[in-house]
Amino acid sequence: MRLQLELIAFLLMLVAGGAAAIFVATAMAISRKESEPQENTPRRDSVAASLLFQVLAAGGMSDDEALRQIRRGAGLAAPVTRGIDVTNWAESYARASNEQQRLSLLEMAVQLVAARSGPVPLRQYAALLDLSFGLGFHTDALARLRQTYGFEYVDHAKDARPRSADRGGGGAPLFEREKPRDRSVLLGVLGIAGDPTRQELVAAYRKLATQHHPDRFHGAAAGARDQAAARFIEITRAYEELLLSYRD
């Protein structure tokens, strides 16, 4: 009888130990799954397609053509939501993806934009800036992609000429200046005094960019729209030039 009780007790301990091991293994698996980006989920693909759609729409492309470009160029046939806020949706995509996936989405957006004939409208370039920021990149990453794929943008501050008209048709990268300006001058453009950290520089730029963003003046009178566009370009160039002095 005693032997039987000991055997039963041993079996119960064995079962309890096995159950505990299974519970721990399951909990660890769930934890790892929650901490890793969700791969190839329909929701993430839908967010990506919606972001690309919004960027293309900002350049004046029709809905049907934008959808065709997204399916052919990006290989995405996911449902699209129109009229989204690019920055907020890009931040949502960033939370569900890794760095390589975020960079791939930004590069795909640049590729689709660069495929158009003629210079890129400022409003579309602003949408690319919003996408870059929302994905967690700074504008120097976008400027380098712009150089790689070789597209130009319309500069309203230069009487709507493309940048290829500057420097006798040289068309320098957006982040590169012919004659680097004094740092204090660049900081003055952004209304910053002293020696800001990179985070403070980003915050100051984003505040000004929001105030002069082309979307805010899309339906305004031509004079107000051109004035805001000129200011938007001025602060963007100063910001990008200042970024070159930061190595972090």
N, C-alpha and C positions, 0 to 999 in steps of 0.2 A: 504493500500500500504506500509506504513511504517512498519507495523507488518510483512508483507511478506519479506521485505528487511532484517529486523532483524533476521527473521527465516533463511533466506538463508545465511546470514553472520555467524550465529551460526553453521549451518551445514558445511559450508566451514572450519571453525575453527576446528570443530570436525574431519573432514576428514584429515585436515593438521596435527593435533595432532596425529591421528592414524598412518598416514604415517611416521611421525617422529619417533614414538615409534617402528614401524616395522623396520625402517632403523637402529636404534640404536641396537635393539635386533639382527638383522642380522649381523651387524658389530662385535658385541661382540662374536657371535657364530663363525664367521670366524677367529677372533683373537685367540680364545681358540683352535680351530682346528689346526691353524698354529703353536701354541706354544707347543702342545702336540705331542709326538711321534706317527707316523702313525702305527697303529696296523695291523699286518698280511697282509701287502701289498705284491703283487707279486715281486716288486722290492727288498724289504728288504729280502724276502726269497731267492731270486736269489743271492744276495750278500752273505748271510749266507752260502748257499750251495757252492758257489765259494770259499769262505774262507776255509771251511772244505775240499773241494777237493784239494786245494793247499797244505794244511797241510799234507794230506794223500799222495799226490804225492811226497812231499819232503822226505817221508820215503821209496820211491821206489815202492809204490803200483801201479798196473796197472790202467788205466783209468776206465775200466769196473768194476773192483772190488771196486775202490773208489766210483763210482756212486752207486753201490749196498749198500755199507756200509752207505753212506749218506742217502739213501732212507730207509733202514731198521733201522739203529741206530738213526738217527736224524728225520726221518719222513718227509724229504724234497725231493720233486720231482721237484723242480724248475729248470729252465735252469742254466747251469754252464758255467762260462767263465774261460778258461784255461790260465795259464801263467800270473796271476795277481800279483801285488805288494801287499803283505799281509798287510803291515802297512797302506797304503793309503786306501785300501778297508775296512779295519777294522775301520778306522776313519770315513769313509762314513757310515758304519753300525751304529757306535756309535751315529751319528747325527740323525738317524732315529729310535732310540730305547731308552728304559729306562735302568737304571742300572741293574735291575733284568734280563732283556733280554740279556744284554751284558755278564753278569756273566754266564747265562745259555749257551750261545754260547761258551764261553771259556771252561766251564765244559764239554760240549758235545765234543769239540775238544780233550780234555784230555781223555775222555772216549774212543773215537775212536782210539786214539793213544795207550792207555793202553791195548786195546784188542789184539794187535799184540803179537806174540810169540817172546820172546827174547828182548834184550835191544833196546832202541830207538836210531836211528842214530843221531849224533849231528846236522846234517842239519835239521832234522825234529824237534828237540827240539828248534833250533834257529827259526824255523817257528812259533812254539808255543809262543816263546818270542815276536816275531814281532806281533802276534795276540794279546797277552796280552797288549802290549804297545799301539797298535792302538785302542784297546777298552777302553783305559783310566786307565788300572790297572798297578801296578808295579810287578816286578818279584817275590816278596814274595807271591803274590796271586797265581801265577802259581806254585811256589814251594810247597805251602801247598796243592794244588790240586794233585800234583805229589805224595806227601806223602799219601794222602787219597786213591788214586787209585793204588798206589804201583808199578809204572813202573820205570825201570832203564834206564840209557842212556849210550852210549858208550863214554868213556873218552879217547880221543886220547893222552892226556898228560900222561896217565898211560898205554901206549902200547896197546891202544884200548880195555882195560879191562872194563867190566861194573862196576858200583860203588859197586855192591855187593861183588866184590873182595877186596874192601878196608875194613880195620878194621876186617879182618878175616871173611868177609861175613856179616858184620853188616848192610851195606847199609843204612847210615844215610840220612835224607832229604837233598836236595841240599842246602837249606838255613841255615842248621845247621852245625857247625864245632865242631870237637872233642875238640880242644883247641882254644878258641877265640884269634885271633891275635890282636896285638896292633893296635889301630885306625890309628896311623900315618903310619904304614906299609901298611894297606889296602888303605889309601888315596894315598900313593906313587904308588901302583899298577895302580891306575887310573890317576896318574899324577896330583893330587890335593894337594895344600898346604893350611894351615889354617883350618878354621872350616866352611865348605860349608853348605848352606841350602840344604834341600831335593831337591829343583828344580835344584840347581847347580850340585848336585850329579847325578841326572837323566840325565842332559844335558851332563855331562862329560862321563858318561857310554855310552850313546847312540852314541856319537861321536866315541868312541873307538870301540864299538860293530859294528858299520857300517864299520869301516876300516878292521876289522878282521872277518867279517861275513862269514860263510861257503859258502854262495852263490857266493861270490866274488872269491873264490878259488876252485869252484867246478870242473873246467876243468884244474886246474894247476897241476904241477908235484907233486908227492906224498910228497916230502920233504917240499915244500912250503905249501901244503894243511895241513899237520900235524902240522907244525909250527904255522900256523894261527889258527888252531883248539885249540892248546894248549893255545895260547894267549887269544882266545875268552873265553875259560873256566876259565882261571885265572882271567880275569877282571869281568866275570859274578859272580864268587864266591865272589870276594872281594866286589862287589857292593851289592849283596844280604846280606852279613854279615853286611855291613855298614847300610843297611836299617833298621836293627833291632834296631838301636839306635835312630831312628826317630819315634815319636809317632803320628805325624799328618798324 
